[in-house]
Amino acid sequence: MENLNNHASYVNYRIQPDKQTGKSILAIYQEAFDSVAKSLAEKGWKITRPGIDSPFRKEIDFSASKDNSYLELERPQTSRDDFRLLGGIRDDLQKEVQDSLKQIDHIHAHQTDTYYAPSIKILSDQERIDYYSQNDIRDSIHKTINNIVKNHPSTRQPNVELEVCRRIKNGNMRGSFYCPDQFWNTTQENQPLLGIVHQEVEGMKRLGILKANEQTGELAIGNARKQETSR
C-alpha cells in the first residue's frame, strides 16, 4: 500500500466571529457559518449540510470535501465559545483553506496545536477497502468477529460490528493496523470502517461461519465454523 497519500494533516481551526451591534448571537454565528461555507465553495469544496433526520445536525453546521479531503464546521456548545473547522486535508490544500478563512473580514481564525493527532492518510473508498482487505488484516478482523460472537452470545449484529471497530481503533487486536484517515476525530470517523466490517460479517454469514436470528438480529457461530472446529 505504498501509494497511500502520506502528505496530509489533521487540522483544527478555531474561529471567532466579530460582535455586531443589533444582531443576535445566533444570527452572528449563522452568518459566520454561511460565510465559511461560501468561501470554501468558491474554491471548489463540496458543501453538505446535515439533513433534518441526521443525528449530527446539532453538532455540525456543514461538512466540506475536496479531493478526498474532509472538513466539518463544528457548532459551538455555548454562545461564548469559538467554533471550529476541523478534519483531515491534503497538505497542498492547507494554504487554500487558510486563504478562504482570511478572506472573511468578520471572523478571526487561527490553527490550534494538533500535537495530539495521529499521522493520517487521505484514502479513497477503494484505497480504504484495499488496505483493510490485506490478508493479515482481514484474517485478524475475522478472528475478532468470531471471538466476540463466541464469547458474547446473543449479541445483535450492529453491536458486534461496533465492538470490532472499537478494537481496531484501540489496537486491541493482533497487530496494530488501524489507519487514521481524513475522517479522524469527526462525526464520520466510524462510518467508513463500519461499512467495511459490516461487509465482512455479511460474508461470514453467507459462508455459514456465522448465522443470524432473523427476528432479533442476534449472531451465533454457524455450522460451517462448528464443523471446522470439530475436525
Secondary structure, 3 states (H helix, E strand, C coil): CCCCECCEEEEEEEEEECCCCCCCHHHHHHHHHHHHHHHHHCCCCEEECCCCCCCCCCCEEEEEEECCEEEEEECCCCCCCCEEEEEEEEHHHHHHHHHHHHCCCCEEEEECCCCCCCCCEECCHHHHHHHHCCHHHHHHHHHHHHHHHHHCCCEEHHHHHHHHHHHHHHCCCCCCCCCCECCCCCCCCCHHHHHHHHHHHHHHHHCCCEEECCCCCEEEECHHHHHHHHC
